[in-house]
Amino acid sequence: MYIVSLSYIAPLEEIDAQLEQHVLWLKQCYADGLFLASGRKEPRTGGIILARGERHALQLRLAQDPFAQAGLARYDITEFHPSMTVAGLEILQDRPNA
């Protein structure tokens, strides 16, 4: 699993101009099963995405984000292996042979 920390490197006016396309891109990533959760940072300096799958595939998909294509954001990817979760989120836990 991956935590993607997206950091804006452009003014919010430029972010807002691409926001509708960014949301469409997010929805497609969810539909494809790549993303598990996402949302804005507070204060509004970027966002966080929980993702699964292959790192290379994730990197390719992040490059397709309208924010990335317009040079508006930087993406930091952290891989982690969740071993414990609160009840109801067991699907996030690493499982052998998964």
MDAnalysis code that builds the backbone (N, CA, C; Angstrom):
import MDAnalysis as mda
import numpy as np

u = mda.Universe.empty(294, n_residues=98, atom_resindex=np.repeat(np.arange(98), 3), trajectory=True)
u.add_TopologyAttr("name", ["N", "CA", "C"] * 98)
u.add_TopologyAttr("resid", np.arange(1, 99))
u.add_TopologyAttr("resname", ["MET", "TYR", "ILE", "VAL", "SER", "LEU", "SER", "TYR", "ILE", "ALA", "PRO", "LEU", "GLU", "GLU", "ILE", "ASP", "ALA", "GLN", "LEU", "GLU", "GLN", "HIS", "VAL", "LEU", "TRP", "LEU", "LYS", "GLN", "CYS", "TYR", "ALA", "ASP", "GLY", "LEU", "PHE", "LEU", "ALA", "SER", "GLY", "ARG", "LYS", "GLU", "PRO", "ARG", "THR", "GLY", "GLY", "ILE", "ILE", "LEU", "ALA", "ARG", "GLY", "GLU", "ARG", "HIS", "ALA", "LEU", "GLN", "LEU", "ARG", "LEU", "ALA", "GLN", "ASP", "PRO", "PHE", "ALA", "GLN", "ALA", "GLY", "LEU", "ALA", "ARG", "TYR", "ASP", "ILE", "THR", "GLU", "PHE", "HIS", "PRO", "SER", "MET", "THR", "VAL", "ALA", "GLY", "LEU", "GLU", "ILE", "LEU", "GLN", "ASP", "ARG", "PRO", "ASN", "ALA"])
u.atoms.positions = np.array([
    [0.848, -1.160, 0.000],
    [0.000, 0.000, 0.000],
    [0.895, 1.226, 0.000],
    [0.345, 2.325, -0.491],
    [1.111, 3.557, -0.614],
    [0.335, 4.742, -0.052],
    [1.074, 5.643, 0.562],
    [0.554, 6.955, 0.922],
    [1.188, 7.926, -0.063],
    [0.360, 8.622, -0.809],
    [0.849, 9.635, -1.738],
    [0.546, 10.990, -1.115],
    [1.593, 11.762, -0.887],
    [1.431, 13.118, -0.376],
    [1.626, 14.072, -1.545],
    [0.557, 14.727, -1.900],
    [0.552, 15.667, -3.019],
    [0.729, 17.065, -2.427],
    [1.702, 17.815, -2.923],
    [1.966, 19.171, -2.436],
    [1.825, 20.153, -3.587],
    [1.004, 21.171, -3.381],
    [0.833, 22.198, -4.407],
    [2.112, 23.022, -4.540],
    [2.485, 23.299, -5.776],
    [3.641, 24.147, -6.049],
    [3.232, 25.332, -6.912],
    [1.932, 25.624, -6.913],
    [1.370, 26.737, -7.679],
    [0.292, 27.395, -6.819],
    [-0.085, 28.621, -7.146],
    [-1.140, 29.303, -6.398],
    [-2.480, 28.542, -6.473],
    [-3.292, 28.709, -5.427],
    [-4.576, 28.013, -5.372],
    [-5.495, 28.372, -6.540],
    [-5.356, 29.549, -7.099],
    [-6.177, 29.922, -8.255],
    [-5.906, 28.971, -9.429],
    [-4.637, 28.599, -9.608],
    [-4.282, 27.664, -10.677],
    [-4.763, 26.250, -10.343],
    [-4.684, 25.880, -9.059],
    [-5.195, 24.580, -8.620],
    [-6.692, 24.505, -8.896],
    [-7.417, 25.529, -8.476],
    [-8.875, 25.548, -8.645],
    [-9.281, 25.471, -10.112],
    [-8.486, 26.045, -10.988],
    [-8.799, 26.009, -12.424],
    [-8.726, 24.588, -12.979],
    [-7.949, 23.708, -12.348],
    [-7.802, 22.319, -12.806],
    [-8.581, 21.328, -11.934],
    [-9.265, 21.817, -10.894],
    [-9.864, 20.944, -9.898],
    [-10.910, 19.993, -10.481],
    [-11.751, 20.472, -11.371],
    [-12.781, 19.601, -11.954],
    [-12.154, 18.437, -12.714],
    [-11.115, 18.698, -13.489],
    [-10.436, 17.634, -14.225],
    [-9.706, 16.691, -13.277],
    [-9.133, 17.240, -12.208],
    [-8.459, 16.422, -11.199],
    [-9.453, 15.456, -10.552],
    [-10.647, 15.937, -10.220],
    [-11.658, 15.090, -9.590],
    [-12.101, 13.977, -10.547],
    [-12.252, 14.281, -11.812],
    [-12.590, 13.245, -12.809],
    [-11.491, 12.185, -12.863],
    [-10.246, 12.616, -12.824],
    [-9.112, 11.696, -12.811],
    [-9.153, 10.821, -11.565],
    [-9.414, 11.431, -10.387],
    [-9.529, 10.661, -9.149],
    [-10.604, 9.592, -9.263],
    [-11.771, 9.981, -9.770],
    [-12.892, 9.042, -9.899],
    [-12.514, 7.853, -10.773],
    [-11.751, 8.089, -11.828],
    [-11.328, 6.987, -12.691],
    [-10.353, 6.072, -11.963],
    [-9.471, 6.652, -11.158],
    [-8.522, 5.847, -10.379],
    [-9.257, 4.976, -9.364],
    [-10.321, 5.494, -8.758],
    [-11.153, 4.686, -7.858],
    [-11.845, 3.571, -8.635],
    [-12.408, 3.908, -9.782],
    [-13.108, 2.917, -10.599],
    [-12.173, 1.794, -11.029],
    [-10.911, 2.117, -11.245],
    [-9.918, 1.123, -11.650],
    [-9.365, 0.326, -10.473],
    [-9.784, 0.657, -9.253],
    [-9.351, -0.079, -8.068],
    [-7.991, 0.323, -7.529],
    [-7.426, 1.407, -8.028],
    [-6.092, 1.832, -7.605],
    [-6.119, 2.625, -6.301],
    [-7.101, 3.501, -6.145],
    [-7.172, 4.371, -4.972],
    [-8.168, 3.826, -3.963],
    [-7.831, 3.984, -2.672],
    [-8.686, 3.539, -1.576],
    [-9.293, 4.704, -0.808],
    [-8.597, 5.820, -0.738],
    [-9.079, 7.009, -0.033],
    [-8.263, 8.204, -0.520],
    [-8.868, 9.372, -0.429],
    [-8.152, 10.592, -0.797],
    [-8.837, 11.782, -0.151],
    [-8.090, 12.882, -0.039],
    [-8.669, 14.101, 0.505],
    [-7.641, 15.210, 0.615],
    [-8.153, 16.395, 0.896],
    [-7.303, 17.579, 1.029],
    [-6.538, 17.585, 2.336],
    [-5.357, 18.183, 2.298],
    [-4.621, 18.487, 3.521],
    [-5.246, 19.741, 4.145],
    [-5.067, 19.881, 5.447],
    [-5.500, 21.083, 6.142],
    [-4.317, 21.621, 6.923],
    [-3.798, 22.814, 6.640],
    [-4.321, 23.766, 5.682],
    [-4.198, 23.255, 4.244],
    [-4.863, 23.930, 3.339],
    [-4.979, 23.473, 1.947],
    [-3.669, 23.698, 1.181],
    [-2.747, 22.761, 1.379],
    [-1.439, 22.818, 0.718],
    [-1.235, 21.645, -0.227],
    [-2.248, 20.792, -0.357],
    [-2.144, 19.606, -1.194],
    [-3.165, 18.583, -0.770],
    [-2.831, 17.306, -0.958],
    [-3.754, 16.236, -0.608],
    [-3.010, 14.961, -0.265],
    [-3.788, 13.986, 0.192],
    [-3.267, 12.663, 0.529],
    [-4.094, 11.630, -0.217],
    [-3.428, 10.617, -0.750],
    [-4.092, 9.507, -1.435],
    [-3.566, 8.206, -0.843],
    [-4.467, 7.302, -0.498],
    [-4.090, 5.922, -0.163],
    [-4.302, 5.095, -1.416],
    [-3.262, 4.386, -1.838],
    [-3.325, 3.634, -3.083],
    [-2.767, 2.231, -2.887],
    [-3.110, 1.352, -3.810],
    [-2.581, -0.013, -3.780],
    [-2.133, -0.375, -5.193],
    [-1.496, -1.524, -5.297],
    [-1.034, -1.985, -6.603],
    [0.472, -1.893, -6.722],
    [0.935, -1.867, -7.946],
    [2.366, -1.794, -8.246],
    [2.836, -0.338, -8.232],
    [4.003, -0.111, -7.669],
    [4.544, 1.248, -7.583],
    [4.692, 1.898, -8.961],
    [5.209, 1.155, -9.919],
    [5.410, 1.722, -11.258],
    [4.080, 2.137, -11.884],
    [3.061, 1.310, -11.731],
    [1.733, 1.646, -12.264],
    [1.186, 2.898, -11.577],
    [1.422, 3.006, -10.273],
    [0.983, 4.194, -9.535],
    [1.702, 5.439, -10.053],
    [3.001, 5.336, -10.254],
    [3.761, 6.479, -10.762],
    [3.257, 6.915, -12.141],
    [2.964, 5.947, -12.991],
    [2.433, 6.280, -14.314],
    [1.096, 6.985, -14.208],
    [0.238, 6.501, -13.300],
    [-1.084, 7.106, -13.134],
    [-0.979, 8.508, -12.545],
    [-0.078, 8.703, -11.583],
    [0.099, 10.038, -11.007],
    [0.556, 11.034, -12.066],
    [1.349, 10.588, -13.008],
    [1.817, 11.465, -14.082],
    [0.665, 11.910, -14.979],
    [-0.456, 11.199, -14.940],
    [-1.624, 11.557, -15.749],
    [-2.560, 12.532, -15.043],
    [-2.310, 12.798, -13.759],
    [-3.133, 13.752, -13.019],
    [-3.029, 15.117, -13.697],
    [-4.164, 15.777, -13.938],
    [-4.101, 17.117, -14.518],
    [-3.231, 18.090, -13.727],
    [-3.157, 17.930, -12.403],
    [-2.259, 18.770, -11.612],
    [-0.808, 18.529, -12.012],
    [-0.436, 17.281, -12.221],
    [0.933, 16.952, -12.632],
    [1.208, 17.454, -14.036],
    [0.273, 17.234, -14.925],
    [0.474, 17.630, -16.318],
    [0.614, 19.141, -16.476],
    [-0.027, 19.899, -15.580],
    [0.068, 21.359, -15.626],
    [1.206, 21.891, -14.761],
    [1.977, 20.986, -14.112],
    [3.092, 21.408, -13.272],
    [2.658, 22.118, -12.002],
    [1.519, 21.693, -11.439],
    [0.957, 22.368, -10.273],
    [1.247, 21.677, -8.950],
    [1.716, 20.425, -8.996],
    [1.888, 19.668, -7.751],
    [3.097, 18.746, -7.836],
    [3.604, 18.414, -6.645],
    [4.676, 17.438, -6.475],
    [4.088, 16.245, -5.727],
    [4.578, 15.048, -6.014],
    [4.037, 13.824, -5.429],
    [5.150, 13.058, -4.721],
    [4.936, 12.768, -3.434],
    [5.866, 11.947, -2.666],
    [5.142, 10.652, -2.329],
    [5.766, 9.522, -2.672],
    [5.156, 8.212, -2.461],
    [5.881, 7.498, -1.330],
    [5.116, 7.045, -0.344],
    [5.649, 6.261, 0.762],
    [4.960, 4.907, 0.764],
    [5.740, 3.848, 0.663],
    [5.176, 2.496, 0.748],
    [5.111, 2.090, 2.213],
    [4.012, 1.455, 2.588],
    [3.929, 0.900, 3.936],
    [3.093, -0.367, 3.921],
    [3.250, -1.141, 4.984],
    [2.591, -2.440, 5.089],
    [1.729, -2.458, 6.348],
    [0.458, -2.086, 6.234],
    [-0.410, -2.053, 7.413],
    [-0.620, -3.450, 7.990],
    [-0.342, -3.586, 9.266],
    [-0.503, -4.875, 9.928],
    [-1.659, -4.868, 10.922],
    [-2.100, -3.672, 11.322],
    [-3.232, -3.557, 12.235],
    [-4.149, -2.442, 11.751],
    [-5.446, -2.624, 11.964],
    [-6.430, -1.601, 11.629],
    [-7.557, -1.638, 12.652],
    [-8.341, -0.591, 12.659],
    [-9.561, -0.558, 13.448],
    [-10.564, -1.523, 12.793],
    [-11.505, -2.021, 13.565],
    [-12.535, -2.914, 13.025],
    [-13.230, -2.240, 11.844],
    [-13.402, -2.993, 10.788],
    [-14.050, -2.486, 9.585],
    [-13.078, -2.128, 8.478],
    [-11.815, -1.971, 8.819],
    [-10.810, -1.620, 7.807],
    [-9.799, -2.741, 7.589],
    [-10.172, -3.952, 7.935],
    [-9.262, -5.093, 7.789],
    [-8.792, -5.285, 6.347],
    [-9.577, -4.847, 5.379],
    [-9.200, -4.984, 3.965],
    [-7.866, -4.278, 3.662],
    [-7.505, -3.305, 4.494],
    [-6.261, -2.569, 4.279],
    [-5.028, -3.325, 4.749],
    [-5.207, -4.321, 5.590],
    [-4.065, -5.049, 6.151],
    [-3.363, -5.892, 5.094],
    [-2.038, -5.931, 5.227],
    [-1.247, -6.817, 4.371],
    [-1.633, -8.259, 4.675],
    [-1.733, -9.018, 3.621],
    [-2.012, -10.447, 3.772],
    [-0.987, -11.227, 2.964],
    [-0.450, -12.277, 3.523],
    [0.484, -13.107, 2.747],
    [-0.187, -13.602, 1.460],
    [0.585, -13.581, 0.397],
    [0.103, -14.064, -0.921],
    [-1.046, -13.233, -1.460],
    [-1.180, -11.986, -1.019],
    [-2.264, -11.131, -1.529],
    [-1.771, -10.318, -2.694],
])
